[in-house]
Amino acid sequence: MSEVHLDEQVLRQYPHELSGGMLSRALIALALVNHPKVLIADEPTGALDPITKHEVLGLLSRKVREHRMTLLFITHDISAALHMADEIILLREGRIEDEGKKLQYLKRYGQSNKPSGQERPVLAKEW
């Protein structure tokens, strides 16, 4: 628990008793227990405020590097995907619409960090 900056008392609490950030960090700790080679994070920051989201993304990024894991980061938040990923795959209605390195994505869509049109689900991975 100390690896994700939580006190041991969290182990005696129910999930509904934890803040969103504490719950996210507890789930990261749980995911790290068996030292996986691949970590799948499906909307890990979906319900978090911007400050907590930034903290959780930083923690997740550090743990992926420290444990030398591959992260499959699934999100609708394109800015979070750009922060976390080296490669991005855009999906629309379950089909790959676009894919490439983060730099290619930024060149194609500019500084807005979003493709034109409606927001699209993003599947991003860091190697």
Phi, psi and omega in degrees: 000327180294334180296333179249018174065045176235147175284157179296337180300337179300330180295339181262005182254154174278153180306322182291348178271354182260151173288167179301318179293319179296318180297317178299316179294322178296321179291325175297315178301316179299320180293333183274348187307314183267013178051062182289157174273334179233132177242125178258119180244105182260108181051054184292344182236017186305321186251020184258151175288162186303321181291313179295321178301314179299317180296316181293319178296321177297315179298313180299317179297316178297316182294323178297317178293312182300320183267002179050052181256162167267136179248124171259104188255113184252124184201160170264352184269099185296323179295323177293320178298318179294327178291322188266333196256153168264326179233144182231138174237121177268129178249144173220121181054041176079005180241148178290122179261326181202151176205155178162181176291156181304317181298320177297319179298314181296322178294320182291317188253358176077194185284348181292343180066012180225144172290157178293154183093195184291156178298139183240148177299146181236136172243115183237148180224145177243131183257000000 
